[in-house]
């Protein structure tokens, strides 16, 4: 699980592009709650899905 995934970070779900932009609401263990523009609040299993950062990548990668 990505240690830079924290509340407030903007993400996209790699397998659900139609969900739109999402904002991380909470991270508890491997459970990440994200509020997506088109899909509302979703719980993501961080062990199975690697969410994509939107904008500046906090890990310093391009």
CHARMM internal coordinates of N, CA and C (Angstrom, degrees):
IC EDIT
DIST 1 N 1 CA 1.4424
DIST 1 CA 1 C 1.5261
ANGL 1 N 1 CA 1 C 109.59
DIST 1 C 2 N 1.3208
ANGL 1 CA 1 C 2 N 116.19
DIHE 1 N 1 CA 1 C 2 N 142.38
DIST 2 N 2 CA 1.4602
ANGL 1 C 2 N 2 CA 121.28
DIHE 1 CA 1 C 2 N 2 CA -175.87
DIST 2 CA 2 C 1.5294
ANGL 2 N 2 CA 2 C 111.01
DIHE 1 C 2 N 2 CA 2 C -75.75
DIST 2 C 3 N 1.3298
ANGL 2 CA 2 C 3 N 118.59
DIHE 2 N 2 CA 2 C 3 N 121.31
DIST 3 N 3 CA 1.4740
ANGL 2 C 3 N 3 CA 120.55
DIHE 2 CA 2 C 3 N 3 CA -178.48
DIST 3 CA 3 C 1.5244
ANGL 3 N 3 CA 3 C 113.17
DIHE 2 C 3 N 3 CA 3 C -68.44
DIST 3 C 4 N 1.3429
ANGL 3 CA 3 C 4 N 117.86
DIHE 3 N 3 CA 3 C 4 N -14.24
DIST 4 N 4 CA 1.4619
ANGL 3 C 4 N 4 CA 120.73
DIHE 3 CA 3 C 4 N 4 CA -179.87
DIST 4 CA 4 C 1.5290
ANGL 4 N 4 CA 4 C 112.35
DIHE 3 C 4 N 4 CA 4 C -88.05
DIST 4 C 5 N 1.3202
ANGL 4 CA 4 C 5 N 116.44
DIHE 4 N 4 CA 4 C 5 N -1.28
DIST 5 N 5 CA 1.4521
ANGL 4 C 5 N 5 CA 120.75
DIHE 4 CA 4 C 5 N 5 CA 178.14
DIST 5 CA 5 C 1.5197
ANGL 5 N 5 CA 5 C 107.48
DIHE 4 C 5 N 5 CA 5 C -79.43
DIST 5 C 6 N 1.3365
ANGL 5 CA 5 C 6 N 116.46
DIHE 5 N 5 CA 5 C 6 N 110.26
DIST 6 N 6 CA 1.4602
ANGL 5 C 6 N 6 CA 120.85
DIHE 5 CA 5 C 6 N 6 CA -177.21
DIST 6 CA 6 C 1.5241
ANGL 6 N 6 CA 6 C 109.18
DIHE 5 C 6 N 6 CA 6 C -146.27
DIST 6 C 7 N 1.3302
ANGL 6 CA 6 C 7 N 117.74
DIHE 6 N 6 CA 6 C 7 N 162.67
DIST 7 N 7 CA 1.4626
ANGL 6 C 7 N 7 CA 120.27
DIHE 6 CA 6 C 7 N 7 CA -179.28
DIST 7 CA 7 C 1.5221
ANGL 7 N 7 CA 7 C 112.11
DIHE 6 C 7 N 7 CA 7 C -53.57
DIST 7 C 8 N 1.3336
ANGL 7 CA 7 C 8 N 114.37
DIHE 7 N 7 CA 7 C 8 N 137.89
DIST 8 N 8 CA 1.4519
ANGL 7 C 8 N 8 CA 121.31
DIHE 7 CA 7 C 8 N 8 CA 179.10
DIST 8 CA 8 C 1.5166
ANGL 8 N 8 CA 8 C 114.29
DIHE 7 C 8 N 8 CA 8 C 98.77
DIST 8 C 9 N 1.3243
ANGL 8 CA 8 C 9 N 117.75
DIHE 8 N 8 CA 8 C 9 N -19.87
DIST 9 N 9 CA 1.4652
ANGL 8 C 9 N 9 CA 121.78
DIHE 8 CA 8 C 9 N 9 CA -178.58
DIST 9 CA 9 C 1.5339
ANGL 9 N 9 CA 9 C 109.03
DIHE 8 C 9 N 9 CA 9 C -70.62
DIST 9 C 10 N 1.3258
ANGL 9 CA 9 C 10 N 116.20
DIHE 9 N 9 CA 9 C 10 N 139.28
DIST 10 N 10 CA 1.4634
ANGL 9 C 10 N 10 CA 122.00
DIHE 9 CA 9 C 10 N 10 CA 177.27
DIST 10 CA 10 C 1.5220
ANGL 10 N 10 CA 10 C 109.64
DIHE 9 C 10 N 10 CA 10 C -92.16
DIST 10 C 11 N 1.3392
ANGL 10 CA 10 C 11 N 115.26
DIHE 10 N 10 CA 10 C 11 N 132.83
DIST 11 N 11 CA 1.4653
ANGL 10 C 11 N 11 CA 121.12
DIHE 10 CA 10 C 11 N 11 CA -174.85
DIST 11 CA 11 C 1.5234
ANGL 11 N 11 CA 11 C 110.95
DIHE 10 C 11 N 11 CA 11 C -140.59
DIST 11 C 12 N 1.3151
ANGL 11 CA 11 C 12 N 114.69
DIHE 11 N 11 CA 11 C 12 N 167.46
DIST 12 N 12 CA 1.4617
ANGL 11 C 12 N 12 CA 123.04
DIHE 11 CA 11 C 12 N 12 CA 168.80
DIST 12 CA 12 C 1.5258
ANGL 12 N 12 CA 12 C 107.76
DIHE 11 C 12 N 12 CA 12 C -129.17
DIST 12 C 13 N 1.3226
ANGL 12 CA 12 C 13 N 115.65
DIHE 12 N 12 CA 12 C 13 N 149.05
DIST 13 N 13 CA 1.4642
ANGL 12 C 13 N 13 CA 121.10
DIHE 12 CA 12 C 13 N 13 CA 176.25
DIST 13 CA 13 C 1.5249
ANGL 13 N 13 CA 13 C 107.10
DIHE 12 C 13 N 13 CA 13 C -87.72
DIST 13 C 14 N 1.3338
ANGL 13 CA 13 C 14 N 119.13
DIHE 13 N 13 CA 13 C 14 N 121.75
DIST 14 N 14 CA 1.4664
ANGL 13 C 14 N 14 CA 121.17
DIHE 13 CA 13 C 14 N 14 CA -174.40
DIST 14 CA 14 C 1.5260
ANGL 14 N 14 CA 14 C 114.40
DIHE 13 C 14 N 14 CA 14 C -62.76
DIST 14 C 15 N 1.3246
ANGL 14 CA 14 C 15 N 118.05
DIHE 14 N 14 CA 14 C 15 N -25.90
DIST 15 N 15 CA 1.4605
ANGL 14 C 15 N 15 CA 121.19
DIHE 14 CA 14 C 15 N 15 CA -177.86
DIST 15 CA 15 C 1.5265
ANGL 15 N 15 CA 15 C 113.40
DIHE 14 C 15 N 15 CA 15 C -101.62
DIST 15 C 16 N 1.3411
ANGL 15 CA 15 C 16 N 116.56
DIHE 15 N 15 CA 15 C 16 N -1.52
DIST 16 N 16 CA 1.4659
ANGL 15 C 16 N 16 CA 120.90
DIHE 15 CA 15 C 16 N 16 CA -177.76
DIST 16 CA 16 C 1.5250
ANGL 16 N 16 CA 16 C 110.20
DIHE 15 C 16 N 16 CA 16 C -134.19
DIST 16 C 17 N 1.3299
ANGL 16 CA 16 C 17 N 118.79
DIHE 16 N 16 CA 16 C 17 N 62.66
DIST 17 N 17 CA 1.4677
ANGL 16 C 17 N 17 CA 120.09
DIHE 16 CA 16 C 17 N 17 CA -176.81
DIST 17 CA 17 C 1.5287
ANGL 17 N 17 CA 17 C 113.35
DIHE 16 C 17 N 17 CA 17 C -60.32
DIST 17 C 18 N 1.3449
ANGL 17 CA 17 C 18 N 117.19
DIHE 17 N 17 CA 17 C 18 N -26.44
DIST 18 N 18 CA 1.4601
ANGL 17 C 18 N 18 CA 120.60
DIHE 17 CA 17 C 18 N 18 CA -179.77
DIST 18 CA 18 C 1.5348
ANGL 18 N 18 CA 18 C 112.69
DIHE 17 C 18 N 18 CA 18 C -70.79
DIST 18 C 19 N 1.3453
ANGL 18 CA 18 C 19 N 117.99
DIHE 18 N 18 CA 18 C 19 N -11.31
DIST 19 N 19 CA 1.4651
ANGL 18 C 19 N 19 CA 121.05
DIHE 18 CA 18 C 19 N 19 CA 176.64
DIST 19 CA 19 C 1.5204
ANGL 19 N 19 CA 19 C 111.13
DIHE 18 C 19 N 19 CA 19 C -72.27
DIST 19 C 20 N 1.3425
ANGL 19 CA 19 C 20 N 117.46
DIHE 19 N 19 CA 19 C 20 N -19.39
DIST 20 N 20 CA 1.4560
ANGL 19 C 20 N 20 CA 121.33
DIHE 19 CA 19 C 20 N 20 CA 179.74
DIST 20 CA 20 C 1.5189
ANGL 20 N 20 CA 20 C 112.76
DIHE 19 C 20 N 20 CA 20 C 77.79
DIST 20 C 21 N 1.3058
ANGL 20 CA 20 C 21 N 113.78
DIHE 20 N 20 CA 20 C 21 N -162.58
DIST 21 N 21 CA 1.4561
ANGL 20 C 21 N 21 CA 121.97
DIHE 20 CA 20 C 21 N 21 CA -178.28
DIST 21 CA 21 C 1.5188
ANGL 21 N 21 CA 21 C 109.76
DIHE 20 C 21 N 21 CA 21 C -72.20
DIST 21 C 22 N 1.3224
ANGL 21 CA 21 C 22 N 116.03
DIHE 21 N 21 CA 21 C 22 N 141.32
DIST 22 N 22 CA 1.4619
ANGL 21 C 22 N 22 CA 120.52
DIHE 21 CA 21 C 22 N 22 CA 178.15
DIST 22 CA 22 C 1.5081
ANGL 22 N 22 CA 22 C 111.62
DIHE 21 C 22 N 22 CA 22 C -128.75
DIST 22 C 23 N 1.3243
ANGL 22 CA 22 C 23 N 115.55
DIHE 22 N 22 CA 22 C 23 N 150.66
DIST 23 N 23 CA 1.4642
ANGL 22 C 23 N 23 CA 120.95
DIHE 22 CA 22 C 23 N 23 CA 175.52
DIST 23 CA 23 C 1.5171
ANGL 23 N 23 CA 23 C 108.07
DIHE 22 C 23 N 23 CA 23 C -117.30
DIST 23 C 24 N 1.3305
ANGL 23 CA 23 C 24 N 115.21
DIHE 23 N 23 CA 23 C 24 N 127.44
DIST 24 N 24 CA 1.4585
ANGL 23 C 24 N 24 CA 120.67
DIHE 23 CA 23 C 24 N 24 CA 179.39
DIST 24 CA 24 C 1.5259
ANGL 24 N 24 CA 24 C 108.34
DIHE 23 C 24 N 24 CA 24 C -65.09
DIST 24 C 25 N 1.3393
ANGL 24 CA 24 C 25 N 115.69
DIHE 24 N 24 CA 24 C 25 N 128.82
DIST 25 N 25 CA 1.4552
ANGL 24 C 25 N 25 CA 122.23
DIHE 24 CA 24 C 25 N 25 CA 178.96
DIST 25 CA 25 C 1.5259
ANGL 25 N 25 CA 25 C 111.60
DIHE 24 C 25 N 25 CA 25 C -97.88
DIST 25 C 26 N 1.3392
ANGL 25 CA 25 C 26 N 115.92
DIHE 25 N 25 CA 25 C 26 N -41.14
DIST 26 N 26 CA 1.4589
ANGL 25 C 26 N 26 CA 119.89
DIHE 25 CA 25 C 26 N 26 CA 179.70
DIST 26 CA 26 C 1.5143
ANGL 26 N 26 CA 26 C 110.29
DIHE 25 C 26 N 26 CA 26 C -158.00
DIST 26 C 27 N 1.3236
ANGL 26 CA 26 C 27 N 114.65
DIHE 26 N 26 CA 26 C 27 N 156.16
DIST 27 N 27 CA 1.4643
ANGL 26 C 27 N 27 CA 121.83
DIHE 26 CA 26 C 27 N 27 CA 176.05
DIST 27 CA 27 C 1.5234
ANGL 27 N 27 CA 27 C 106.03
DIHE 26 C 27 N 27 CA 27 C -133.52
DIST 27 C 28 N 1.3326
ANGL 27 CA 27 C 28 N 115.90
DIHE 27 N 27 CA 27 C 28 N 114.21
DIST 28 N 28 CA 1.4625
ANGL 27 C 28 N 28 CA 121.37
DIHE 27 CA 27 C 28 N 28 CA 179.45
DIST 28 CA 28 C 1.5157
ANGL 28 N 28 CA 28 C 107.09
DIHE 27 C 28 N 28 CA 28 C -128.72
DIST 28 C 29 N 1.3296
ANGL 28 CA 28 C 29 N 115.51
DIHE 28 N 28 CA 28 C 29 N 106.89
DIST 29 N 29 CA 1.4594
ANGL 28 C 29 N 29 CA 119.88
DIHE 28 CA 28 C 29 N 29 CA -174.90
DIST 29 CA 29 C 1.5126
ANGL 29 N 29 CA 29 C 109.02
DIHE 28 C 29 N 29 CA 29 C 62.43
DIST 29 C 30 N 1.3249
ANGL 29 CA 29 C 30 N 116.98
DIHE 29 N 29 CA 29 C 30 N -124.28
DIST 30 N 30 CA 1.4621
ANGL 29 C 30 N 30 CA 121.53
DIHE 29 CA 29 C 30 N 30 CA 179.52
DIST 30 CA 30 C 1.5328
ANGL 30 N 30 CA 30 C 112.25
DIHE 29 C 30 N 30 CA 30 C -93.98
DIST 30 C 31 N 1.3465
ANGL 30 CA 30 C 31 N 116.26
DIHE 30 N 30 CA 30 C 31 N -2.58
DIST 31 N 31 CA 1.4645
ANGL 30 C 31 N 31 CA 120.80
DIHE 30 CA 30 C 31 N 31 CA -178.33
DIST 31 CA 31 C 1.5298
ANGL 31 N 31 CA 31 C 110.80
DIHE 30 C 31 N 31 CA 31 C -90.15
DIST 31 C 32 N 1.3264
ANGL 31 CA 31 C 32 N 115.61
DIHE 31 N 31 CA 31 C 32 N 120.98
DIST 32 N 32 CA 1.4650
ANGL 31 C 32 N 32 CA 121.88
DIHE 31 CA 31 C 32 N 32 CA 179.72
DIST 32 CA 32 C 1.5199
ANGL 32 N 32 CA 32 C 107.36
DIHE 31 C 32 N 32 CA 32 C -115.68
DIST 32 C 33 N 1.3262
ANGL 32 CA 32 C 33 N 116.58
DIHE 32 N 32 CA 32 C 33 N 121.48
DIST 33 N 33 CA 1.4622
ANGL 32 C 33 N 33 CA 120.60
DIHE 32 CA 32 C 33 N 33 CA 176.38
DIST 33 CA 33 C 1.5163
ANGL 33 N 33 CA 33 C 107.93
DIHE 32 C 33 N 33 CA 33 C -97.92
DIST 33 C 34 N 1.3419
ANGL 33 CA 33 C 34 N 114.93
DIHE 33 N 33 CA 33 C 34 N 125.34
DIST 34 N 34 CA 1.4552
ANGL 33 C 34 N 34 CA 121.53
DIHE 33 CA 33 C 34 N 34 CA -176.92
DIST 34 CA 34 C 1.5248
ANGL 34 N 34 CA 34 C 108.52
DIHE 33 C 34 N 34 CA 34 C -127.20
DIST 34 C 35 N 1.3279
ANGL 34 CA 34 C 35 N 115.97
DIHE 34 N 34 CA 34 C 35 N 136.48
DIST 35 N 35 CA 1.4617
ANGL 34 C 35 N 35 CA 121.02
DIHE 34 CA 34 C 35 N 35 CA 175.35
DIST 35 CA 35 C 1.5293
ANGL 35 N 35 CA 35 C 107.54
DIHE 34 C 35 N 35 CA 35 C -100.02
DIST 35 C 36 N 1.3485
ANGL 35 CA 35 C 36 N 116.38
DIHE 35 N 35 CA 35 C 36 N 108.73
DIST 36 N 36 CA 1.4535
ANGL 35 C 36 N 36 CA 122.24
DIHE 35 CA 35 C 36 N 36 CA -178.11
DIST 36 CA 36 C 1.5308
ANGL 36 N 36 CA 36 C 110.62
DIHE 35 C 36 N 36 CA 36 C -95.33
DIST 36 C 37 N 1.3418
ANGL 36 CA 36 C 37 N 115.84
DIHE 36 N 36 CA 36 C 37 N 147.78
DIST 37 N 37 CA 1.4709
ANGL 36 C 37 N 37 CA 122.22
DIHE 36 CA 36 C 37 N 37 CA -179.30
DIST 37 CA 37 C 1.5272
ANGL 37 N 37 CA 37 C 112.12
DIHE 36 C 37 N 37 CA 37 C -55.88
DIST 37 C 38 N 1.3200
ANGL 37 CA 37 C 38 N 116.76
DIHE 37 N 37 CA 37 C 38 N -45.27
DIST 38 N 38 CA 1.4674
ANGL 37 C 38 N 38 CA 120.78
DIHE 37 CA 37 C 38 N 38 CA -172.69
DIST 38 CA 38 C 1.5213
ANGL 38 N 38 CA 38 C 114.32
DIHE 37 C 38 N 38 CA 38 C -105.79
DIST 38 C 39 N 1.3228
ANGL 38 CA 38 C 39 N 118.38
DIHE 38 N 38 CA 38 C 39 N -7.51
DIST 39 N 39 CA 1.4686
ANGL 38 C 39 N 39 CA 120.38
DIHE 38 CA 38 C 39 N 39 CA -176.61
DIST 39 CA 39 C 1.5237
ANGL 39 N 39 CA 39 C 112.62
DIHE 38 C 39 N 39 CA 39 C -123.63
DIST 39 C 40 N 1.3363
ANGL 39 CA 39 C 40 N 116.78
DIHE 39 N 39 CA 39 C 40 N -2.02
DIST 40 N 40 CA 1.4534
ANGL 39 C 40 N 40 CA 119.41
DIHE 39 CA 39 C 40 N 40 CA -179.51
DIST 40 CA 40 C 1.5146
ANGL 40 N 40 CA 40 C 112.08
DIHE 39 C 40 N 40 CA 40 C 70.60
DIST 40 C 41 N 1.3210
ANGL 40 CA 40 C 41 N 115.54
DIHE 40 N 40 CA 40 C 41 N -156.48
DIST 41 N 41 CA 1.4580
ANGL 40 C 41 N 41 CA 121.24
DIHE 40 CA 40 C 41 N 41 CA -176.06
DIST 41 CA 41 C 1.5269
ANGL 41 N 41 CA 41 C 110.43
DIHE 40 C 41 N 41 CA 41 C -78.53
DIST 41 C 42 N 1.3267
ANGL 41 CA 41 C 42 N 115.25
DIHE 41 N 41 CA 41 C 42 N 126.70
DIST 42 N 42 CA 1.4656
ANGL 41 C 42 N 42 CA 121.52
DIHE 41 CA 41 C 42 N 42 CA -179.27
DIST 42 CA 42 C 1.5239
ANGL 42 N 42 CA 42 C 109.59
DIHE 41 C 42 N 42 CA 42 C -130.87
DIST 42 C 43 N 1.3283
ANGL 42 CA 42 C 43 N 116.13
DIHE 42 N 42 CA 42 C 43 N 140.98
DIST 43 N 43 CA 1.4589
ANGL 42 C 43 N 43 CA 120.13
DIHE 42 CA 42 C 43 N 43 CA 173.93
DIST 43 CA 43 C 1.5228
ANGL 43 N 43 CA 43 C 107.89
DIHE 42 C 43 N 43 CA 43 C -96.86
DIST 43 C 44 N 1.3154
ANGL 43 CA 43 C 44 N 115.52
DIHE 43 N 43 CA 43 C 44 N 125.31
DIST 44 N 44 CA 1.4616
ANGL 43 C 44 N 44 CA 122.64
DIHE 43 CA 43 C 44 N 44 CA -176.73
DIST 44 CA 44 C 1.5228
ANGL 44 N 44 CA 44 C 108.44
DIHE 43 C 44 N 44 CA 44 C -111.96
DIST 44 C 45 N 1.3227
ANGL 44 CA 44 C 45 N 116.18
DIHE 44 N 44 CA 44 C 45 N 136.17
DIST 45 N 45 CA 1.4672
ANGL 44 C 45 N 45 CA 121.17
DIHE 44 CA 44 C 45 N 45 CA 174.72
DIST 45 CA 45 C 1.5277
ANGL 45 N 45 CA 45 C 107.32
DIHE 44 C 45 N 45 CA 45 C -85.37
DIST 45 C 46 N 1.3145
ANGL 45 CA 45 C 46 N 116.68
DIHE 45 N 45 CA 45 C 46 N 105.87
DIST 46 N 46 CA 1.4571
ANGL 45 C 46 N 46 CA 122.38
DIHE 45 CA 45 C 46 N 46 CA -177.17
DIST 46 CA 46 C 1.5168
ANGL 46 N 46 CA 46 C 114.13
DIHE 45 C 46 N 46 CA 46 C -63.66
DIST 46 C 47 N 1.3382
ANGL 46 CA 46 C 47 N 117.59
DIHE 46 N 46 CA 46 C 47 N -13.81
DIST 47 N 47 CA 1.4667
ANGL 46 C 47 N 47 CA 120.47
DIHE 46 CA 46 C 47 N 47 CA 176.64
DIST 47 CA 47 C 1.5201
ANGL 47 N 47 CA 47 C 110.87
DIHE 46 C 47 N 47 CA 47 C -79.48
DIST 47 C 48 N 1.3370
ANGL 47 CA 47 C 48 N 116.84
DIHE 47 N 47 CA 47 C 48 N -22.39
DIST 48 N 48 CA 1.4647
ANGL 47 C 48 N 48 CA 121.05
DIHE 47 CA 47 C 48 N 48 CA -174.96
DIST 48 CA 48 C 1.5197
ANGL 48 N 48 CA 48 C 113.45
DIHE 47 C 48 N 48 CA 48 C -107.33
DIST 48 C 49 N 1.3355
ANGL 48 CA 48 C 49 N 116.70
DIHE 48 N 48 CA 48 C 49 N -26.82
DIST 49 N 49 CA 1.4618
ANGL 48 C 49 N 49 CA 120.78
DIHE 48 CA 48 C 49 N 49 CA -176.20
DIST 49 CA 49 C 1.5205
ANGL 49 N 49 CA 49 C 109.12
DIHE 48 C 49 N 49 CA 49 C -125.15
DIST 49 C 50 N 1.3243
ANGL 49 CA 49 C 50 N 115.60
DIHE 49 N 49 CA 49 C 50 N 129.37
DIST 50 N 50 CA 1.4658
ANGL 49 C 50 N 50 CA 120.44
DIHE 49 CA 49 C 50 N 50 CA 175.13
DIST 50 CA 50 C 1.5191
ANGL 50 N 50 CA 50 C 107.41
DIHE 49 C 50 N 50 CA 50 C -101.02
DIST 50 C 51 N 1.3210
ANGL 50 CA 50 C 51 N 116.12
DIHE 50 N 50 CA 50 C 51 N 103.34
DIST 51 N 51 CA 1.4530
ANGL 50 C 51 N 51 CA 121.17
DIHE 50 CA 50 C 51 N 51 CA -179.62
DIST 51 CA 51 C 1.5208
ANGL 51 N 51 CA 51 C 109.69
DIHE 50 C 51 N 51 CA 51 C -65.93
DIST 51 C 52 N 1.3274
ANGL 51 CA 51 C 52 N 115.87
DIHE 51 N 51 CA 51 C 52 N 146.82
DIST 52 N 52 CA 1.4662
ANGL 51 C 52 N 52 CA 121.52
DIHE 51 CA 51 C 52 N 52 CA -178.43
DIST 52 CA 52 C 1.5193
ANGL 52 N 52 CA 52 C 109.52
DIHE 51 C 52 N 52 CA 52 C -97.10
DIST 52 C 53 N 1.3297
ANGL 52 CA 52 C 53 N 116.56
DIHE 52 N 52 CA 52 C 53 N 128.54
DIST 53 N 53 CA 1.4602
ANGL 52 C 53 N 53 CA 121.30
DIHE 52 CA 52 C 53 N 53 CA 177.58
DIST 53 CA 53 C 1.5258
ANGL 53 N 53 CA 53 C 109.73
DIHE 52 C 53 N 53 CA 53 C -68.73
DIST 53 C 54 N 1.3214
ANGL 53 CA 53 C 54 N 116.65
DIHE 53 N 53 CA 53 C 54 N 144.02
DIST 54 N 54 CA 1.4637
ANGL 53 C 54 N 54 CA 123.01
DIHE 53 CA 53 C 54 N 54 CA 176.54
DIST 54 CA 54 C 1.5255
ANGL 54 N 54 CA 54 C 107.19
DIHE 53 C 54 N 54 CA 54 C -111.34
DIST 54 C 55 N 1.3346
ANGL 54 CA 54 C 55 N 116.62
DIHE 54 N 54 CA 54 C 55 N 135.33
DIST 55 N 55 CA 1.4592
ANGL 54 C 55 N 55 CA 120.29
DIHE 54 CA 54 C 55 N 55 CA -178.88
DIST 55 CA 55 C 1.5211
ANGL 55 N 55 CA 55 C 110.09
DIHE 54 C 55 N 55 CA 55 C 83.37
DIST 55 C 56 N 1.3096
ANGL 55 CA 55 C 56 N 115.98
DIHE 55 N 55 CA 55 C 56 N -145.72
DIST 56 N 56 CA 1.4717
ANGL 55 C 56 N 56 CA 120.89
DIHE 55 CA 55 C 56 N 56 CA -178.91
DIST 56 CA 56 C 1.5174
ANGL 56 N 56 CA 56 C 110.16
DIHE 55 C 56 N 56 CA 56 C -66.27
DIST 56 C 57 N 1.3156
ANGL 56 CA 56 C 57 N 115.60
DIHE 56 N 56 CA 56 C 57 N 124.46
DIST 57 N 57 CA 1.4556
ANGL 56 C 57 N 57 CA 120.98
DIHE 56 CA 56 C 57 N 57 CA 178.79
DIST 57 CA 57 C 1.5323
ANGL 57 N 57 CA 57 C 108.31
DIHE 56 C 57 N 57 CA 57 C -77.30
DIST 57 C 58 N 1.3330
ANGL 57 CA 57 C 58 N 118.10
DIHE 57 N 57 CA 57 C 58 N 118.23
DIST 58 N 58 CA 1.4726
ANGL 57 C 58 N 58 CA 120.72
DIHE 57 CA 57 C 58 N 58 CA -176.92
DIST 58 CA 58 C 1.5202
ANGL 58 N 58 CA 58 C 113.99
DIHE 57 C 58 N 58 CA 58 C -64.98
DIST 58 C 59 N 1.3409
ANGL 58 CA 58 C 59 N 116.64
DIHE 58 N 58 CA 58 C 59 N -10.93
DIST 59 N 59 CA 1.4712
ANGL 58 C 59 N 59 CA 119.38
DIHE 58 CA 58 C 59 N 59 CA 178.70
DIST 59 CA 59 C 1.5120
ANGL 59 N 59 CA 59 C 111.55
DIHE 58 C 59 N 59 CA 59 C -86.94
DIST 59 C 60 N 1.3597
ANGL 59 CA 59 C 60 N 116.53
DIHE 59 N 59 CA 59 C 60 N -2.05
DIST 60 N 60 CA 1.4594
ANGL 59 C 60 N 60 CA 120.26
DIHE 59 CA 59 C 60 N 60 CA 178.09
DIST 60 CA 60 C 1.5100
ANGL 60 N 60 CA 60 C 113.70
DIHE 59 C 60 N 60 CA 60 C 80.59
DIST 60 C 61 N 1.3348
ANGL 60 CA 60 C 61 N 116.81
DIHE 60 N 60 CA 60 C 61 N 15.71
DIST 61 N 61 CA 1.4648
ANGL 60 C 61 N 61 CA 121.67
DIHE 60 CA 60 C 61 N 61 CA 179.70
DIST 61 CA 61 C 1.5142
ANGL 61 N 61 CA 61 C 108.73
DIHE 60 C 61 N 61 CA 61 C -100.93
DIST 61 C 62 N 1.3032
ANGL 61 CA 61 C 62 N 116.93
DIHE 61 N 61 CA 61 C 62 N 151.14
DIST 62 N 62 CA 1.4733
ANGL 61 C 62 N 62 CA 120.41
DIHE 61 CA 61 C 62 N 62 CA 177.87
DIST 62 CA 62 C 1.5078
ANGL 62 N 62 CA 62 C 110.12
DIHE 61 C 62 N 62 CA 62 C -83.70
END
COOR INIT
IC SEED 1 N 1 CA 1 C
IC BUILD
